[in-house]
Amino acid sequence: MGKHGRIGCGCLIFILIVCIIVAGLFIHPLSLKMIGKQFRYEDKIVQADIIFVPRFIEDKGGELYTESFREYWAGNGKVIFVEEDKIFGVSLTDLIQKMAKTRGIKESVVKGLEADGEEVVKAAKIKEKFSGMGYKKVIIIVPEYASRRFHLLYGSPQGDAKVVCMIKPVPVAFFKMDRWWKEGISRLIMIKEACNIGSYYCARFKYGESKQ
C-alpha cells in the first residue's frame, strides 16, 4: 500500500472515531435539543411589501396561512402570496382565499405563485418574480424547523439587494421542537430537513460553481 493509501485509511479511521463520539453525545436529550435549535433561524420583522407562504404538505391545518393573516392584520404586508398547488384537483390558492374571507380579509389580497425546479433554482425564480413585480421586501412564513434552510435559500448574497427576504419561523402543532427525537413524525421531519439542507449545499455547488 502506498503513502496516499495509508493516509486515506488514517483519515477514514479518524472520521469513524469522530462519528462514534458525536453519536454518543447525541444520546443525551440536551444535545438533541441543541441540534434541533440549530435548524431554527429568525429575522427581525419590519414592514414589508408582501407576505409569502411556501407550500408545506405537512401543514394540514393551515397554521402557516393563519400566521400570514396575522402578519397582514399587523400591517406587515399588503399582499399575501401562496405557493400554488393542487389538492384533489382544487387550487390551493382558491382554498386559502376562502380561508382568508372567513377572517375578514378580501380574497383579492391572496394571490397564487407558481415556480418549479430544484430548491435553489426555484428560490431564485421566486425572488426574480417578486423583483419583476416591483417588490423590495418580503416576509416568508415557514415552520421553525425549516427556517434555517429558507434563510440559506432566500438570504440575499452580498451585493444582491434586489429583494430583501425576512424569515418568520412559526411553531406548528405537527412538529415538537423540544422533543423532536421522541415522536415519530417529528423525527422524520428532522431527518428530511437535514437531507434537504445537505441537498441545498450540493445544489449550490452544482449551480453556483458552474457560473464562476
C-alpha positions as CSV (number, residue, x, y, z in Angstrom):
1,M,0.0,0.0,0.0
2,G,1.4,3.4,-1.0
3,K,1.8,6.5,1.1
4,H,-1.5,8.0,-0.1
5,G,-3.3,4.8,0.7
6,R,-2.1,4.9,4.3
7,I,-3.1,8.5,4.7
8,G,-6.5,7.7,3.3
9,C,-7.1,4.9,5.7
10,G,-6.0,7.1,8.6
11,C,-8.4,9.8,7.7
12,L,-11.3,7.3,7.4
13,I,-10.5,5.8,10.9
14,F,-10.3,9.4,12.3
15,I,-13.7,10.2,10.8
16,L,-15.2,7.0,12.1
17,I,-13.9,7.8,15.7
18,V,-15.4,11.3,15.5
19,C,-18.7,9.9,14.3
20,I,-18.8,7.5,17.2
21,I,-18.1,10.3,19.7
22,V,-20.7,12.6,18.1
23,A,-23.3,9.8,18.1
24,G,-22.6,9.2,21.8
25,L,-23.2,12.9,22.5
26,F,-26.5,12.8,20.6
27,I,-27.9,10.3,23.1
28,H,-28.2,13.0,25.7
29,P,-31.5,15.0,25.5
30,L,-29.7,18.3,25.9
31,S,-27.6,17.5,22.9
32,L,-30.6,16.5,20.9
33,K,-32.4,19.7,21.9
34,M,-29.4,21.8,20.8
35,I,-29.3,20.0,17.5
36,G,-33.0,21.0,16.9
37,K,-32.3,24.6,17.7
38,Q,-29.6,24.8,15.0
39,F,-32.3,24.4,12.4
40,R,-34.1,27.5,13.6
41,Y,-33.4,30.9,12.2
42,E,-35.3,34.2,12.7
43,D,-35.0,37.6,11.2
44,K,-36.2,40.9,12.7
45,I,-39.5,41.5,11.0
46,V,-40.2,45.0,9.7
47,Q,-43.0,46.3,7.4
48,A,-42.7,44.6,4.0
49,D,-44.4,44.8,0.7
50,I,-45.7,41.3,0.7
51,I,-46.0,38.1,2.7
52,F,-45.1,34.8,1.1
53,V,-46.1,31.3,2.3
54,P,-44.3,28.4,0.7
55,R,-46.1,25.0,0.4
56,F,-45.5,22.5,3.2
57,I,-47.6,19.4,2.7
58,E,-47.3,18.6,6.5
59,D,-49.3,21.8,7.3
60,K,-52.6,20.1,7.0
61,G,-54.2,22.5,9.5
62,G,-53.2,25.6,7.6
63,E,-51.2,27.0,10.5
64,L,-48.7,28.9,8.2
65,Y,-51.6,30.6,6.4
66,T,-53.2,31.6,9.6
67,E,-49.9,33.2,10.7
68,S,-49.8,35.1,7.4
69,F,-53.2,36.5,8.1
70,R,-51.9,37.7,11.5
71,E,-48.9,39.4,9.8
72,Y,-51.3,41.0,7.3
73,W,-53.6,42.4,10.1
74,A,-50.4,43.7,11.9
75,G,-49.7,45.8,8.8
76,N,-46.6,44.0,7.9
77,G,-47.6,43.2,4.3
78,K,-50.2,44.4,1.8
79,V,-50.5,41.2,-0.3
80,I,-50.2,37.5,0.7
81,F,-48.6,35.2,-1.9
82,V,-49.0,31.4,-1.5
83,E,-47.1,28.8,-3.5
84,E,-49.7,27.2,-5.8
85,D,-50.5,23.6,-5.6
86,K,-53.5,21.3,-6.3
87,I,-55.3,19.4,-3.6
88,F,-57.6,16.7,-5.2
89,G,-57.7,18.9,-8.3
90,V,-58.7,22.0,-6.4
91,S,-56.4,25.1,-6.5
92,L,-54.7,25.7,-3.1
93,T,-54.9,29.5,-3.8
94,D,-58.7,29.3,-4.1
95,L,-58.8,27.4,-0.8
96,I,-56.7,30.0,1.0
97,Q,-58.7,32.8,-0.5
98,K,-61.8,31.3,1.1
99,M,-60.0,30.8,4.3
100,A,-59.0,34.5,4.3
101,K,-62.5,35.6,3.6
102,T,-63.8,33.9,6.7
103,R,-61.3,36.0,8.6
104,G,-62.5,39.3,7.1
105,I,-59.7,39.5,4.5
106,K,-60.6,40.2,0.9
107,E,-60.0,37.3,-1.4
108,S,-58.0,39.6,-3.8
109,V,-55.4,40.0,-1.1
110,V,-54.3,36.4,-1.5
111,K,-52.5,35.5,-4.8
112,G,-51.0,32.3,-6.1
113,L,-47.4,31.9,-7.2
114,E,-46.1,29.1,-9.4
115,A,-42.5,28.0,-9.6
116,D,-40.7,24.8,-10.3
117,G,-37.2,23.2,-10.3
118,E,-34.8,22.2,-7.6
119,E,-35.0,24.3,-4.4
120,V,-32.0,26.6,-5.2
121,V,-33.4,27.2,-8.7
122,K,-36.9,27.7,-7.5
123,A,-35.9,30.2,-4.8
124,A,-34.0,32.2,-7.4
125,K,-37.1,32.2,-9.8
126,I,-39.4,33.3,-7.0
127,K,-37.1,36.2,-6.0
128,E,-36.8,37.2,-9.6
129,K,-40.6,37.2,-10.0
130,F,-41.0,39.3,-6.9
131,S,-38.4,41.7,-8.2
132,G,-40.1,41.9,-11.5
133,M,-43.3,42.9,-9.8
134,G,-41.5,45.7,-8.1
135,Y,-41.5,44.3,-4.6
136,K,-38.4,45.0,-2.4
137,K,-39.2,43.4,1.0
138,V,-40.8,40.0,1.6
139,I,-41.7,38.2,4.8
140,I,-41.5,34.4,4.3
141,I,-43.6,32.3,6.7
142,V,-42.2,28.9,7.4
143,P,-42.2,26.2,10.1
144,E,-39.4,26.8,12.6
145,Y,-37.7,23.6,11.7
146,A,-37.3,24.8,8.1
147,S,-36.3,28.4,8.9
148,R,-32.5,27.8,8.6
149,R,-32.9,26.2,5.2
150,F,-35.1,29.0,3.9
151,H,-32.6,31.6,5.2
152,L,-29.9,29.8,3.2
153,L,-32.2,29.7,0.1
154,Y,-33.6,33.2,0.2
155,G,-30.9,35.1,2.0
156,S,-29.5,37.7,-0.4
157,P,-25.9,37.2,-1.3
158,Q,-23.6,40.1,-0.6
159,G,-24.2,42.8,-3.2
160,D,-27.6,41.4,-4.3
161,A,-30.2,43.6,-2.7
162,K,-33.0,43.4,-5.3
163,V,-35.3,41.6,-2.8
164,V,-34.8,41.5,0.9
165,C,-36.4,38.4,2.4
166,M,-37.2,38.1,6.1
167,I,-37.7,34.7,7.6
168,K,-40.5,34.3,10.1
169,P,-40.3,30.9,11.9
170,V,-43.7,29.6,13.2
171,P,-44.1,26.9,15.9
172,V,-46.5,24.3,14.4
173,A,-48.6,21.6,16.1
174,F,-47.3,18.8,13.9
175,F,-43.6,19.3,15.0
176,K,-42.3,19.2,18.5
177,M,-39.1,21.2,18.6
178,D,-38.3,20.5,22.3
179,R,-38.7,16.7,22.0
180,W,-38.4,16.0,18.3
181,W,-36.4,12.8,18.9
182,K,-39.3,11.2,20.9
183,E,-42.0,11.5,18.3
184,G,-42.1,9.6,15.0
185,I,-43.4,12.4,12.8
186,S,-41.0,15.0,14.3
187,R,-38.1,12.6,13.9
188,L,-38.9,12.0,10.2
189,I,-39.3,15.7,9.6
190,M,-35.9,16.5,11.2
191,I,-34.2,13.7,9.2
192,K,-35.9,15.1,6.0
193,E,-34.8,18.6,6.9
194,A,-31.2,17.5,7.4
195,C,-31.3,15.8,4.0
196,N,-32.8,19.0,2.4
197,I,-30.0,21.2,3.8
198,G,-27.4,18.7,2.5
199,S,-29.1,18.8,-0.9
200,Y,-29.0,22.6,-0.8
201,Y,-25.2,22.6,-0.4
202,C,-24.9,20.1,-3.2
203,A,-27.1,22.1,-5.5
204,R,-25.3,25.4,-4.6
205,F,-22.0,23.7,-5.6
206,K,-23.6,22.4,-8.8
207,Y,-25.3,25.7,-9.9
208,G,-23.1,28.2,-8.2
209,E,-19.7,26.8,-9.2
210,S,-20.8,26.4,-12.8
211,K,-21.4,30.1,-13.1
212,Q,-17.9,31.0,-12.0
